[in-house]
Amino acid sequence: MDTTPHRLWYPRPARTWLEALPVGNGRLGAMVHGGTATEELQLNEDTIWAGGPHTFDNPAALGALPEIRRLVFAGEWDAAQRLVDDAFMGVPVKQPPYQTVGSLRLAFTRAAEPGEREEAADRDGQVTDYRRELDLATAVHTVEYTRAGVRYRREVLASAPDQVVAVRLTADAPGAVSFTASFDSPLATGSSSPDATTIELTGRGEDYGGVAGRVRFTALARAVAEGGTVDSAGGRLRVRGADAVTLLVTAGTNHVDWQDLSGDPRRRATADLDGAAARPYPRLRERHVADHGALFGRADLQLPATEAAARPTDERVRAFADGGDPQLAALCFQFGRYLLIASSRPGTQPANLQGLWNDMTDPPWGCKYTININTEMNYWPAGPANLLECWQPLFALLADLRVAGARTAKDSYGARGWVAHHNVDAWRGTAPVDGAFWGMWPTGGAWLAMSLWEHYRFTGDVAALREHYPVLADAARFFLDTLVTDPTSGHLVTCPSVSPENAHHPGDGGSLCAGPTMDGQILRDLFAAVDAAGRLLDVDEDLRAEARAAARRLPPMRVGAQGQLQEWQEDWDAQAPEQHHRHVSHLYGLHPSNQITEETPALFDAARVTLEQRGDAGTGWSLGWKINFWARLGDGDRSFKLLSDQLTPERTAPNLFDLHPPFQIDGNFAATAGITEWLVQSHTDELRLLPALPGALPEGRVRGLLARGGFEVALDWSGGALTRARVLSRLGRTARVRTAVDLDVTEIPEITEAGERAVDVRRPAPGVAEFATREGSTYVLRPRR
């Protein structure tokens, strides 16, 4: 029984894109279909977008702002929306989409016998013993099958060290590898054969909304054959009678940064291709596996394997809700980690709405960065799932937004600092887009910026905080300039704003409001982070004082007449048109924030009432957020039920991609983050071990989870109870650990694992252990006997 825990596998080739399997190195991605007569590698390069550098800000916005605010405060929401749509929305009103390179297609033949026509050699023949799989631990995709007595094998990997997609084709008979390769693309401007072993595709991103398409790209594929012959002509690459072939695929664009498109795409692609071709395939594979494994291998979740774990992955998804396959939760956890490694590496673009993988020129929602939940959700696993480096592209995006958003802040609001609304794109558009109902939300950049403070909470990295601090500080300056006094309550509020994508009243303008609950929660976190960071860095005393004063005047969270947490300042929840709306934005204070905990019991209970009212149904990403919400509420069984709802064919594709539907990758990342919340929580600056363990997972072990405060945690549990924990202290800070039982603590010094010694422990409450730690030491925690 094959129950390898880190493997997706299938007994047939992919018939659709959502059955193909993803490989990626952060910049280059491929969806591998695994055919036998033909193979398709659908390709992406993360800087290929429609349009080009562009300023989206509406020149009429600043002049219209006072009247928009007056209308909102007067409750004239439809009139306010018409004015926002006419005078405040970005120009154009929609941002350009992320686009595909196209596909590399392989047509397989055997070498023609002397005198035989080539067409006769192109017959598929009977295929048996087929298997395709994606090994998450090595990030290598494999296809194996037998045809006409020959066993064929293909490996595909996307190497970050060598910046290529490599395809290795072998067979167990000499001279059995033959194929023709060619590119196709909806963005193609040409194809050619620059030399006898290489084919080339050139293309250009499309025009969009009156913005000229300025991204140019070059894709190259080169065959390095062992035996046989290789020739290339007219953009078609032919390999005949080889013993083995390494096919190297690269792509380069003219994108230097969001303002500069002066690069040479062909030179870039050729440099990567030549560098990879200088290494034999075993060395390419070795470098790739080591690089990927250094990230992937940091954390592991082991859950019991049953017979169900040996079934093909799509069958496991169809049956998961019936129970009996706990290991699929572990595969889901690791698949999210795999996807983040594959779509977000230092120096690349951040993971977008589909991560890296997109086969369209106009994908759903433009495949952009939707920052009213989706982009933030993509990065929830980066800290707890031990992938800190994968956060770096998001931080680079924030540095860009600080520049682009400063223009929007000045031109549209007359304010200092920077702002971004609910969507940004490759060209760092920060104006509100899509329409007032969705786009008139000024707090997306502030939420995104909180990831910088979270990075510090996990790492204690003062140098990184110093580098990132200007982004946080300028985000705060924008709101210190733009918050206005609510004439009814006297609180400082955002206006105009929305509670993301939800309406409080029927009508076109029913989403517009002043001071929605989520805005106050985000700004309370932002101002607190700026105050704390400024104190740590000993800077900006005046700004810190302003932030503290403004925080005191933000609207408080309120409990409504139904016992729910109010989504708006007014108790409008019961009359909102969509009672089961997919966004539950006002529970930001519960997750990812720590403003709603057991220490705020009235709000904690109100959050639970809100979740009950909204119900468990939702889009894939919405279910993913609810997994995290219920974990924060300590209800592991309800949280597991939401994972079970997500892991169904309606919400999870055969290749495990999360479905809105259609495909959105954020639900994959939310599920991974939610599983970490079952096992370790640290949002209140204490380590909660097994705070929401589902009853369906009574046995297991995990290692490599990170906790805020600079701790790395490993756990073993049996019978639904903790049996042992190991806590590595990276910063030497005091540890406060909360569990269901009292613990004894011993120390394993950094130098050796010999000679455990007891540790002095304070026990301020049942199940709470506080103890000093030393940097680099590991602490073993066991239930007291």
NUNU-115631 format. One line per field, with one value per residue (C-alpha): residue number from 1; x, y, z; residue in one letter. Coordinates in pm, whole numbers, always signed. Example, Ala and Ser with C-alpha at 12.3 -4.5 7.8 and 13.67 -1.06 7.14 Angstrom:
2
i (1;2)
X (+1230;+1367)
Y (-450;-106)
Z (+780;+714)
aa (a;s)
end
This chain:
785
i (1;2;3;4;5;6;7;8;9;10;11;12;13;14;15;16;17;18;19;20;21;22;23;24;25;26;27;28;29;30;31;32;33;34;35;36;37;38;39;40;41;42;43;44;45;46;47;48;49;50;51;52;53;54;55;56;57;58;59;60;61;62;63;64;65;66;67;68;69;70;71;72;73;74;75;76;77;78;79;80;81;82;83;84;85;86;87;88;89;90;91;92;93;94;95;96;97;98;99;100;101;102;103;104;105;106;107;108;109;110;111;112;113;114;115;116;117;118;119;120;121;122;123;124;125;126;127;128;129;130;131;132;133;134;135;136;137;138;139;140;141;142;143;144;145;146;147;148;149;150;151;152;153;154;155;156;157;158;159;160;161;162;163;164;165;166;167;168;169;170;171;172;173;174;175;176;177;178;179;180;181;182;183;184;185;186;187;188;189;190;191;192;193;194;195;196;197;198;199;200;201;202;203;204;205;206;207;208;209;210;211;212;213;214;215;216;217;218;219;220;221;222;223;224;225;226;227;228;229;230;231;232;233;234;235;236;237;238;239;240;241;242;243;244;245;246;247;248;249;250;251;252;253;254;255;256;257;258;259;260;261;262;263;264;265;266;267;268;269;270;271;272;273;274;275;276;277;278;279;280;281;282;283;284;285;286;287;288;289;290;291;292;293;294;295;296;297;298;299;300;301;302;303;304;305;306;307;308;309;310;311;312;313;314;315;316;317;318;319;320;321;322;323;324;325;326;327;328;329;330;331;332;333;334;335;336;337;338;339;340;341;342;343;344;345;346;347;348;349;350;351;352;353;354;355;356;357;358;359;360;361;362;363;364;365;366;367;368;369;370;371;372;373;374;375;376;377;378;379;380;381;382;383;384;385;386;387;388;389;390;391;392;393;394;395;396;397;398;399;400;401;402;403;404;405;406;407;408;409;410;411;412;413;414;415;416;417;418;419;420;421;422;423;424;425;426;427;428;429;430;431;432;433;434;435;436;437;438;439;440;441;442;443;444;445;446;447;448;449;450;451;452;453;454;455;456;457;458;459;460;461;462;463;464;465;466;467;468;469;470;471;472;473;474;475;476;477;478;479;480;481;482;483;484;485;486;487;488;489;490;491;492;493;494;495;496;497;498;499;500;501;502;503;504;505;506;507;508;509;510;511;512;513;514;515;516;517;518;519;520;521;522;523;524;525;526;527;528;529;530;531;532;533;534;535;536;537;538;539;540;541;542;543;544;545;546;547;548;549;550;551;552;553;554;555;556;557;558;559;560;561;562;563;564;565;566;567;568;569;570;571;572;573;574;575;576;577;578;579;580;581;582;583;584;585;586;587;588;589;590;591;592;593;594;595;596;597;598;599;600;601;602;603;604;605;606;607;608;609;610;611;612;613;614;615;616;617;618;619;620;621;622;623;624;625;626;627;628;629;630;631;632;633;634;635;636;637;638;639;640;641;642;643;644;645;646;647;648;649;650;651;652;653;654;655;656;657;658;659;660;661;662;663;664;665;666;667;668;669;670;671;672;673;674;675;676;677;678;679;680;681;682;683;684;685;686;687;688;689;690;691;692;693;694;695;696;697;698;699;700;701;702;703;704;705;706;707;708;709;710;711;712;713;714;715;716;717;718;719;720;721;722;723;724;725;726;727;728;729;730;731;732;733;734;735;736;737;738;739;740;741;742;743;744;745;746;747;748;749;750;751;752;753;754;755;756;757;758;759;760;761;762;763;764;765;766;767;768;769;770;771;772;773;774;775;776;777;778;779;780;781;782;783;784;785)
X (+0;+155;+68;+356;+234;+369;+248;-40;-96;-337;-377;-448;-330;-496;-799;-843;-627;-764;-636;-285;-23;+175;+549;+710;+1024;+856;+902;+847;+556;+418;+101;+198;-71;+114;-15;+121;+55;+114;+230;+138;+333;+122;+369;+371;+626;+523;+583;+369;+71;-144;-95;+214;+329;+30;-113;-470;-554;-862;-780;-1135;-1114;-986;-1241;-1527;-1419;-1598;-1932;-1891;-1834;-2136;-2358;-2234;-2290;-2635;-2723;-2762;-2569;-2694;-2604;-2267;-2202;-2288;-2041;-1769;-1819;-1813;-1527;-1324;-1270;-942;-888;-947;-1189;-1039;-677;-495;-479;-198;-146;-7;+310;+127;+219;+505;+359;+534;+408;+560;+664;+906;+1185;+1070;+1224;+1413;+1159;+871;+667;+687;+309;+318;+558;+324;+65;+3;-23;-167;-61;-52;+70;+23;+97;+160;+250;+380;+619;+582;+902;+1121;+898;+945;+655;+680;+494;+552;+381;+444;+377;+470;+681;+886;+873;+877;+948;+930;+1032;+947;+1086;+1105;+1447;+1500;+1882;+1900;+1586;+1457;+1178;+1354;+1190;+1383;+1265;+1398;+1299;+1420;+1505;+1777;+1673;+1311;+1275;+1135;+916;+841;+820;+661;+530;+190;+57;-238;+16;+264;+435;+663;+829;+1162;+1455;+1761;+1988;+1977;+1864;+1648;+1309;+1198;+865;+824;+517;+368;+118;-213;-348;-607;-856;-672;-335;-88;+53;+425;+552;+759;+874;+1085;+1048;+1312;+1327;+1645;+1693;+2009;+1997;+2190;+2202;+1971;+1935;+1807;+1709;+1515;+1348;+1063;+993;+964;+1213;+1251;+1423;+1452;+1584;+1744;+1826;+1741;+1672;+1683;+1453;+1525;+1262;+1316;+1135;+1246;+1069;+1163;+1025;+1284;+1036;+686;+809;+1085;+1044;+1389;+1512;+1617;+1391;+1594;+1921;+1770;+1616;+1932;+2154;+1940;+1922;+2298;+2371;+2139;+2261;+2614;+2505;+2407;+2055;+2154;+2327;+2029;+1798;+2027;+2050;+1674;+1587;+1832;+1703;+1337;+1400;+1574;+1236;+987;+1168;+1151;+802;+617;+277;+224;-127;-227;-241;-540;-615;-784;-443;-339;-616;-566;-581;-903;-1080;-962;-1118;-1449;-1454;-1298;-1625;-1712;-1417;-1145;-866;-697;-376;-544;-546;-167;-138;-355;-126;+186;+31;-28;+334;+447;+241;+383;+740;+660;+491;+671;+1049;+1277;+1311;+986;+642;+413;+167;-138;-499;-390;-42;+162;-50;-294;-379;-579;-524;-828;-859;-1128;-1081;-772;-569;-455;-371;-705;-608;-941;-863;-718;-355;-330;-468;-201;+64;-100;+114;+445;+513;+359;+440;+809;+843;+965;+1165;+849;+713;+980;+796;+503;+736;+886;+534;+466;+780;+650;+303;+450;+575;+273;+25;+184;+73;-281;-283;-178;-380;-704;-711;-469;-289;+56;+162;+32;-289;-404;-764;-905;-695;-344;-172;+174;+182;+108;-223;-346;-657;-997;-1104;-1388;-1665;-1762;-1951;-1630;-1345;-1416;-1228;-912;-780;-634;-281;-297;-403;-130;+128;+51;+244;+561;+484;+386;+726;+889;+663;+777;+1144;+1246;+1452;+1518;+1718;+1426;+1185;+1402;+1395;+1018;+921;+877;+601;+416;+476;+355;+48;-38;+29;-231;-505;-397;-460;-784;-982;-1279;-1510;-1841;-2100;-2325;-2080;-1783;-1548;-1271;-1377;-1279;-1515;-1600;-1545;-1718;-1716;-1552;-1798;-2099;-2403;-2585;-2889;-3045;-2960;-2659;-2484;-2577;-2217;-2085;-2054;-1836;-1620;-1706;-1597;-1314;-1154;-1141;-989;-719;-632;-617;-357;-170;-144;-34;+230;+369;+381;+557;+795;+882;+966;+1184;+1369;+1362;+1214;+912;+801;+553;+402;+366;+182;-52;-118;-199;-433;-613;-646;-832;-1092;-1163;-1512;-1531;-1648;-2015;-2249;-2579;-2937;-2902;-2596;-2374;-2064;-2182;-2033;-2100;-2122;-2500;-2678;-2766;-2672;-3025;-3137;-2831;-2937;-2701;-2732;-2483;-2227;-1894;-1691;-1693;-1470;-1567;-1420;-1074;-1045;-1076;-846;-588;-583;-584;-834;-1107;-1001;-1122;-999;-1281;-1564;-1854;-1685;-1566;-1924;-2050;-1800;-1936;-2292;-2183;-2031;-2345;-2557;-2336;-2342;-2082;-2153;-1927;-1673;-1351;-1153;-1442;-1446;-1071;-1114;-1384;-1143;-922;-1209;-1337;-983;-940;-1268;-1117;-1367;-1149;-1441;-1626;-1301;-1238;-1593;-1514;-1202;-1421;-1660;-1366;-1220;-1510;-1526;-1738;-1461;-1143;-1030;-886;-535;-619;-646;-904;-1218;-1412;-1522;-1335;-980;-838;-526;-605;-821;-525;-314;-596;-638;-268;-280;-594;-432;-143;-404;-536;-191;-14;-149;+65;-140;-169;+208;+178;+222;-107;-41;-321;-572;-824;-731;-1017;-1159;-1107;-730;-663;-312;-30;+287;+411;+746;+881;+589;+691;+537;+554;+831;+1095;+998;+993;+758;+727;+437;+333;-19;-216;-571;-643;-393;-43;+226;+537;+639;+978;+1025;+1338;+1407;+1557;+1571;+1611;+1286;+1064;+820;+461;+297;-70;-200;-490;-269;+22;+366;+713;+990;+1349;+1620;+1842;+2134;+2231;+2564;+2441;+2121;+2276;+2204;+1851;+1806;+1500;+1387;+1234;+872;+618;+258;+35;-275;-375;-216;+11;+389;+626;+1001;+1310;+1488;+1832;+1887;+1951;+1832;+1550;+1293;+1107;+759;+576;+250;+311;+264)
Y (+0;+328;+592;+831;+1139;+1409;+1286;+1363;+1083;+980;+672;+875;+1190;+1522;+1586;+1949;+2229;+2166;+1809;+1914;+1953;+2268;+2320;+2658;+2835;+3158;+3323;+3045;+2805;+2515;+2310;+1958;+1746;+1414;+1285;+982;+1072;+1439;+1642;+2001;+2226;+2538;+2810;+3127;+3396;+3621;+3961;+3899;+4129;+4330;+4704;+4882;+5149;+5373;+5623;+5525;+5823;+6023;+6397;+6484;+6282;+6541;+6799;+6550;+6416;+6669;+6616;+6238;+6254;+6480;+6240;+5938;+6103;+6210;+5851;+5939;+5634;+5598;+5958;+5907;+5600;+5782;+6056;+5809;+5621;+5944;+6127;+5906;+5571;+5493;+5562;+5314;+5170;+4819;+4715;+4499;+4122;+3872;+3668;+3336;+3268;+2994;+2627;+2403;+2098;+1768;+1512;+1168;+922;+639;+674;+567;+250;+275;+312;+369;+687;+914;+909;+534;+585;+834;+582;+593;+219;+59;+228;+29;+78;+453;+676;+1045;+1208;+1522;+1467;+1772;+1694;+1709;+1928;+1679;+1577;+1225;+1037;+666;+426;+128;+133;-134;-310;+1;+170;+550;+802;+1181;+1412;+1783;+2032;+2411;+2500;+2817;+2785;+2743;+2939;+2679;+2431;+2103;+1800;+1472;+1201;+846;+490;+143;+64;+234;+481;+491;+863;+1061;+1369;+1700;+2016;+2349;+2657;+2815;+3127;+3366;+3647;+3528;+3773;+3515;+3174;+3059;+2820;+3021;+2717;+2344;+2242;+2535;+2688;+3040;+3209;+3585;+3761;+4079;+4151;+4284;+4639;+4688;+4963;+5210;+5125;+4994;+4646;+4700;+4372;+4179;+3825;+3549;+3178;+2926;+2545;+2349;+1973;+1814;+1459;+1145;+949;+997;+1318;+1668;+1931;+2254;+2444;+2689;+2691;+2311;+2100;+1733;+1462;+1114;+789;+926;+719;+1014;+1385;+1685;+1956;+2296;+2572;+2936;+3266;+3625;+3960;+4326;+4391;+4551;+4687;+4834;+5158;+5027;+4797;+4843;+4485;+4254;+3947;+3734;+3805;+3711;+3390;+3290;+3350;+3120;+2859;+2856;+2835;+2538;+2361;+2365;+2129;+1763;+1675;+1488;+1804;+2025;+1790;+1772;+2151;+2186;+1921;+2064;+2417;+2318;+2079;+2347;+2523;+2239;+2013;+2259;+2152;+1822;+1700;+1328;+1188;+820;+659;+441;+240;+550;+721;+478;+591;+847;+1201;+1303;+997;+1095;+1439;+1288;+1065;+1289;+1408;+1044;+1023;+762;+956;+1182;+1191;+1400;+1688;+1653;+1649;+1962;+2131;+2046;+2128;+2483;+2508;+2363;+2620;+2912;+2794;+2748;+3086;+3329;+3347;+3641;+3853;+3737;+3891;+3797;+3510;+3649;+3532;+3208;+3202;+3170;+2947;+3089;+2970;+3274;+3624;+3758;+3536;+3573;+3894;+3961;+3721;+4036;+4117;+4154;+4307;+4310;+3951;+3736;+3851;+3871;+3516;+3395;+3480;+3357;+3039;+3221;+3269;+2971;+2718;+2819;+2984;+3327;+3387;+3339;+3659;+3871;+3936;+4077;+4311;+4425;+4491;+4704;+4909;+4977;+5063;+5315;+5505;+5457;+5502;+5830;+5980;+5854;+5982;+6330;+6358;+6192;+6276;+6567;+6355;+6248;+5886;+5624;+5437;+5136;+5026;+4678;+4581;+4638;+4503;+4464;+4841;+4914;+5082;+5214;+5411;+5255;+5034;+4812;+5038;+5217;+4921;+4714;+4956;+5244;+5086;+5276;+5027;+4747;+4885;+4920;+4556;+4441;+4646;+4462;+4166;+4367;+4383;+4016;+3933;+4108;+3928;+3593;+3673;+3956;+4083;+4448;+4515;+4400;+4606;+4913;+4854;+4803;+5070;+5356;+5157;+5120;+5479;+5626;+5402;+5553;+5909;+5869;+5785;+6048;+6297;+6147;+6022;+6252;+6306;+6124;+6396;+6145;+5953;+6188;+5902;+5925;+5725;+5644;+5807;+5708;+5338;+4998;+4676;+4478;+4377;+4366;+4593;+4721;+4840;+4758;+4994;+5073;+5264;+5035;+4935;+5289;+5395;+5567;+5375;+5009;+4781;+4626;+4964;+5048;+4708;+4740;+5094;+4999;+4736;+4972;+5252;+5007;+4857;+5200;+5296;+4974;+4972;+5338;+5272;+4974;+5181;+5501;+5710;+5929;+6024;+6279;+6029;+5774;+6025;+6108;+5739;+5673;+5970;+5869;+5509;+5626;+5798;+5504;+5353;+5062;+4720;+4679;+4389;+4419;+4338;+3980;+3922;+3949;+4158;+4456;+4490;+4864;+5136;+5119;+4790;+4721;+4353;+4209;+4409;+4353;+4209;+3909;+3743;+3470;+3687;+3522;+3807;+3815;+4120;+4248;+3931;+4051;+4127;+3753;+3643;+3737;+4003;+3934;+4199;+3941;+3661;+3488;+3802;+3997;+3753;+3966;+4019;+3656;+3535;+3788;+3663;+3312;+3438;+3613;+3294;+3096;+3356;+3361;+2981;+2736;+2768;+2984;+3006;+2809;+3097;+3193;+2839;+2876;+3189;+3014;+2727;+2986;+3163;+2848;+2746;+3083;+3015;+2688;+2470;+2224;+2004;+2290;+2403;+2050;+2041;+2353;+2182;+1886;+2124;+2271;+1932;+1835;+1833;+2149;+2345;+2151;+2058;+1714;+1864;+2007;+2367;+2556;+2660;+2981;+2855;+2919;+2853;+3085;+2981;+3173;+2890;+2654;+2889;+2954;+2581;+2541;+2833;+2698;+2360;+2536;+2711;+2371;+2284;+2602;+2952;+3247;+3555;+3654;+3624;+3293;+2949;+2762;+2398;+2194;+2474;+2348;+1987;+1823;+1504;+1345;+1369;+1202;+1085;+1268;+1466;+1789;+1961;+2292;+2525;+2880;+3087;+3457;+3546;+3350;+2991;+2675;+2401;+2024;+1828;+1467;+1377;+1060;+998;+1362;+1482;+1622;+1366;+1573;+1911;+2048;+2424;+2573;+2926;+3131;+3462;+3365;+3528;+3414;+3148;+3138;+2809;+2720;+2365;+2158;+2005;+2118;+2052;+1968;+2142;+2034;+2204;+2056;+2301;+2417;+2234;+1882;+1687;+1504;+1595;+1735;+1948;+2070;+2429;+2662;+2713;+2968;+2846;+3156;+2960;+2596;+2470;+2776;+2744;+3040;+2993;+3180;+3048;+3073;+3146;+2826;+2590;+2341;+2279;+1952;+1978;+1672;+1638;+1627;+1283)
Z (+0;-115;+144;+81;+268;+37;-299;-534;-787;-1063;-1287;-1601;-1782;-1711;-1927;-1817;-1679;-1329;-1347;-1450;-1176;-1091;-1074;-1016;-903;-794;-1133;-1388;-1361;-1559;-1545;-1647;-1812;-1837;-2170;-2357;-2721;-2644;-2348;-2266;-2035;-1995;-1901;-1693;-1618;-1332;-1498;-1809;-1761;-1997;-2008;-1881;-1636;-1577;-1330;-1245;-1020;-1116;-1141;-1026;-706;-460;-562;-524;-184;+43;-131;-125;+250;+301;+109;+303;+641;+523;+434;+65;-40;-397;-474;-306;-519;-840;-750;-654;-981;-1181;-1013;-779;-952;-1123;-1491;-1645;-1394;-1422;-1390;-1648;-1593;-1548;-1866;-1986;-2185;-2372;-2395;-2493;-2663;-2722;-2975;-2914;-3180;-3209;-3460;-3806;-3942;-4273;-4547;-4306;-4332;-4030;-3991;-3930;-3643;-3479;-3362;-2988;-2923;-2613;-2290;-1966;-1609;-1627;-1328;-1285;-958;-795;-507;-284;-92;-404;-625;-911;-1135;-1278;-1553;-1616;-1853;-2079;-2453;-2704;-2441;-2357;-2017;-2053;-1781;-1775;-1496;-1485;-1237;-1210;-1075;-873;-869;-1246;-1348;-1594;-1629;-1703;-1866;-1852;-2094;-2064;-2160;-2070;-2433;-2637;-2904;-2784;-2716;-3007;-3012;-3179;-2965;-3048;-2871;-2909;-2743;-2770;-2720;-2985;-3213;-3372;-3352;-3489;-3460;-3355;-3372;-3445;-3095;-2986;-3060;-2971;-2905;-2883;-2754;-2611;-2334;-2459;-2456;-2183;-2110;-2331;-2172;-2429;-2374;-2322;-2178;-2432;-2368;-2516;-2437;-2538;-2537;-2605;-2637;-2497;-2631;-2545;-2869;-3165;-3362;-3294;-3547;-3534;-3815;-3843;-3472;-3448;-3256;-3360;-3157;-3310;-3166;-2851;-2544;-2317;-2355;-2123;-2252;-2097;-2102;-2009;-2045;-2003;-2025;-2056;-1704;-1476;-1224;-1217;-1377;-1605;-1907;-2058;-2015;-2298;-2283;-2523;-2348;-2013;-2140;-2325;-2023;-1810;-2085;-2146;-1775;-1726;-2040;-1900;-1621;-1670;-1566;-1247;-1125;-1221;-1034;-732;-707;-743;-485;-233;-280;-253;+34;+239;+257;+236;+482;+770;+875;+868;+982;+1029;+1064;+1054;+711;+632;+320;+179;+161;-115;-349;-629;-497;-673;-532;-185;-228;-334;-25;+240;+391;+467;+710;+735;+562;+818;+617;+347;+595;+621;+240;+225;+479;+282;-56;+62;+173;-162;-354;-157;-220;-588;-639;-407;-379;-298;-611;-772;-790;-499;-531;-709;-708;-878;-729;-1048;-1270;-1524;-1875;-1987;-2117;-1929;-1620;-1354;-1154;-1364;-1149;-967;-607;-432;-101;+81;+194;-82;-101;+277;+296;+54;+311;+631;+628;+575;+944;+1124;+850;+856;+515;+617;+297;+91;+251;+82;-249;-52;+135;-196;-325;-18;-82;-434;-306;-66;-373;-599;-317;-208;-537;-485;-127;-240;-560;-444;-72;-23;+236;+343;+346;+105;+35;-163;-207;-273;-577;-707;-1017;-1171;-1233;-866;-932;-599;-699;-627;-920;-1046;-911;-594;-450;-428;-477;-241;+47;+151;+406;+189;+202;+580;+620;+382;+574;+896;+753;+819;+1190;+1193;+1046;+1339;+1588;+1449;+1398;+1633;+1338;+1427;+1109;+893;+1102;+1054;+677;+674;+924;+670;+498;+829;+933;+605;+606;+944;+826;+553;+800;+1050;+769;+632;+930;+992;+1288;+1261;+1332;+1510;+1730;+1752;+1666;+1407;+1102;+748;+499;+236;+288;+266;+460;+179;-92;+141;+144;+451;+258;-81;-363;-575;-299;-16;+53;+111;+472;+729;+973;+911;+1194;+997;+929;+1297;+1376;+1111;+1212;+1580;+1482;+1250;+1505;+1776;+1544;+1453;+1819;+1921;+1624;+1674;+2039;+1948;+1686;+1895;+1613;+1538;+1888;+1750;+1506;+1782;+1998;+1709;+1649;+2015;+2029;+1709;+1826;+2135;+1916;+1683;+1708;+1953;+1841;+1927;+1999;+1812;+1904;+1779;+1997;+1688;+1634;+1433;+1086;+1082;+1346;+1321;+1391;+1028;+1020;+1037;+733;+516;+176;+194;+532;+439;+262;+184;+341;+721;+731;+1075;+1231;+1133;+1505;+1577;+1296;+1182;+1457;+1831;+1939;+2008;+2246;+2561;+2739;+2569;+2642;+2514;+2179;+2170;+2212;+1957;+1702;+1750;+1698;+1377;+1241;+1324;+1147;+838;+819;+700;+328;+116;-159;-123;+25;+254;+394;+440;+654;+858;+928;+1097;+1274;+1440;+1537;+1713;+1892;+2014;+1827;+1640;+1538;+1369;+1208;+1077;+943;+739;+600;+508;+331;+141;+48;-178;-559;-547;-371;-453;-805;-884;-857;-508;-633;-430;-616;-556;-810;-1039;-917;-653;-466;-146;-11;-30;+177;+425;+483;+558;+798;+964;+1027;+1202;+1420;+1535;+1663;+1778;+1835;+1938;+1850;+2217;+2269;+2449;+2298;+2299;+2224;+2063;+2127;+1869;+1793;+1600;+1745;+1403;+1454;+1790;+1696;+1521;+1534;+1386;+1377;+1252;+1327;+1418;+1695;+1761;+2002;+1816;+1897;+1686;+1803;+1762;+1913;+1966;+2070;+2134;+2243;+2165;+2428;+2420;+2503;+2436;+2301;+2198;+2188;+2031;+2151;+1869;+2059;+2423;+2532;+2818;+2707;+2827;+2729;+2773;+2743;+2871;+3143;+3360;+3215;+3337;+3145;+3084;+2881;+2615;+2579;+2233;+2226;+2289;+2337;+2631;+2989;+3000;+3306;+3486;+3436;+3692;+3592;+3710;+3705;+3718;+3618;+3558;+3236;+3206;+3234;+3219;+3202;+3093;+2783;+2636;+2268;+2078;+2351;+2312;+2585;+2629;+2776;+2911;+3101;+3476;+3624)
aa (m;d;t;t;p;h;r;l;w;y;p;r;p;a;r;t;w;l;e;a;l;p;v;g;n;g;r;l;g;a;m;v;h;g;g;t;a;t;e;e;l;q;l;n;e;d;t;i;w;a;g;g;p;h;t;f;d;n;p;a;a;l;g;a;l;p;e;i;r;r;l;v;f;a;g;e;w;d;a;a;q;r;l;v;d;d;a;f;m;g;v;p;v;k;q;p;p;y;q;t;v;g;s;l;r;l;a;f;t;r;a;a;e;p;g;e;r;e;e;a;a;d;r;d;g;q;v;t;d;y;r;r;e;l;d;l;a;t;a;v;h;t;v;e;y;t;r;a;g;v;r;y;r;r;e;v;l;a;s;a;p;d;q;v;v;a;v;r;l;t;a;d;a;p;g;a;v;s;f;t;a;s;f;d;s;p;l;a;t;g;s;s;s;p;d;a;t;t;i;e;l;t;g;r;g;e;d;y;g;g;v;a;g;r;v;r;f;t;a;l;a;r;a;v;a;e;g;g;t;v;d;s;a;g;g;r;l;r;v;r;g;a;d;a;v;t;l;l;v;t;a;g;t;n;h;v;d;w;q;d;l;s;g;d;p;r;r;r;a;t;a;d;l;d;g;a;a;a;r;p;y;p;r;l;r;e;r;h;v;a;d;h;g;a;l;f;g;r;a;d;l;q;l;p;a;t;e;a;a;a;r;p;t;d;e;r;v;r;a;f;a;d;g;g;d;p;q;l;a;a;l;c;f;q;f;g;r;y;l;l;i;a;s;s;r;p;g;t;q;p;a;n;l;q;g;l;w;n;d;m;t;d;p;p;w;g;c;k;y;t;i;n;i;n;t;e;m;n;y;w;p;a;g;p;a;n;l;l;e;c;w;q;p;l;f;a;l;l;a;d;l;r;v;a;g;a;r;t;a;k;d;s;y;g;a;r;g;w;v;a;h;h;n;v;d;a;w;r;g;t;a;p;v;d;g;a;f;w;g;m;w;p;t;g;g;a;w;l;a;m;s;l;w;e;h;y;r;f;t;g;d;v;a;a;l;r;e;h;y;p;v;l;a;d;a;a;r;f;f;l;d;t;l;v;t;d;p;t;s;g;h;l;v;t;c;p;s;v;s;p;e;n;a;h;h;p;g;d;g;g;s;l;c;a;g;p;t;m;d;g;q;i;l;r;d;l;f;a;a;v;d;a;a;g;r;l;l;d;v;d;e;d;l;r;a;e;a;r;a;a;a;r;r;l;p;p;m;r;v;g;a;q;g;q;l;q;e;w;q;e;d;w;d;a;q;a;p;e;q;h;h;r;h;v;s;h;l;y;g;l;h;p;s;n;q;i;t;e;e;t;p;a;l;f;d;a;a;r;v;t;l;e;q;r;g;d;a;g;t;g;w;s;l;g;w;k;i;n;f;w;a;r;l;g;d;g;d;r;s;f;k;l;l;s;d;q;l;t;p;e;r;t;a;p;n;l;f;d;l;h;p;p;f;q;i;d;g;n;f;a;a;t;a;g;i;t;e;w;l;v;q;s;h;t;d;e;l;r;l;l;p;a;l;p;g;a;l;p;e;g;r;v;r;g;l;l;a;r;g;g;f;e;v;a;l;d;w;s;g;g;a;l;t;r;a;r;v;l;s;r;l;g;r;t;a;r;v;r;t;a;v;d;l;d;v;t;e;i;p;e;i;t;e;a;g;e;r;a;v;d;v;r;r;p;a;p;g;v;a;e;f;a;t;r;e;g;s;t;y;v;l;r;p;r;r)
end
